[in-house]
Amino acid sequence: MPKKSALQSVVQAVGTIQRPKRSWFSRLPTEAQVEMSEVKREWLSGALQGAPIVTVYRGIVARCTEVGWHAPEAEQTISRWLRSPDK
C-alpha cells in the first residue's frame, strides 16, 4: 500500500470538516445587523404591512449592495428570516 503524503492527509482532513452554515444575516457586520434588525422589527410590528416580500428583499439587497455588505441570495431567504424568531 502506498504511503500518503502530508498534503494528501491534510486535503483528506479538510474535506471531512463540517463547516457550519452561516446565514446571510450572521455574515453581516454589526452595524448592518443593527440596520437589518430594525427592518425586521418594523415588519413584525406591521409597520410594513402590505409591502410584498419581494419589495422588502429588493430594498435589503439594494442597501447591502450600496455599502458592500453580503446580500441575501434569494427572496425566500428574506421571507424565512423575517418570520424566524430572534435568538
N, C-alpha and C positions, 0 to 999 in steps of 0.2 A: 504494500500500500504506500503510495507516495505521500511524503510529508507536506503539510500545509505550510505556506509561508506566513509570516506575521501579517502581511497585508490581507491575505485571504481570510485569516482568522478574524481580523478587525472588520472586514467587509461583511462577513457572515454575522458577526455580533451586531453590527449596526443594522443589518437587515431585519433582525428579530426584535428590535426595540419597538415597543408600542408607544408611539407619541400620542399624548392626549390631544383630542380635537379641541381646538380653541374656537370660540365663537367670534364673529366679526367684532362684536362689542368688546370682548376681552382683549382684542388686539389694538384697540384704540388707546391713545394716551389719556391720562387722567382728565385733562381739560375737555377732550372730546367726549369722554364718558359722562361728564357733568352735563354737557350740552344735550347729548342724546337722551339722558335720563329725564331731562326737562321735557323733551318731546314725548317720551313715554308717559310721564305723569299727566301731561295735557291730554293725551289720547285716552288714558284710563279714566280721567275725570269727566270725559265727554266734551271737553272744550273743542275738540277737533271733530265732533260728531258730524257725520255727513261727508267727511273727507274720505274719498276712496283710499284704500291701502296703497294703490299704485301711486297716488299723488304724494302720500307721505314718503313712500320709497324713493320717488324721484327727488323730493326735497332733501332727504338724507344723503342720497348719492351726490347730489349737486354740492351740498355743504362739504362732504368728505373730499370730493374731488378738488374743490376750491382751495382747501387748506392742506391737501396732501395726506389725508388720513386714509386708512384702509376702508374702502367702501364695501357694503354688503353686495353679494354677487347675484342675489335674486329677490324678487318681490316677496316670495314665500319666506325668506329669511327674516324680513322685517315683520311680516304677519305673525310668525311664530314668536319673535322677540317681543312684540307689542303685547301679546296675550300671555306671555310667560310671567310667572311670579318673580318678583325681585328676590334676590338672595341676600 
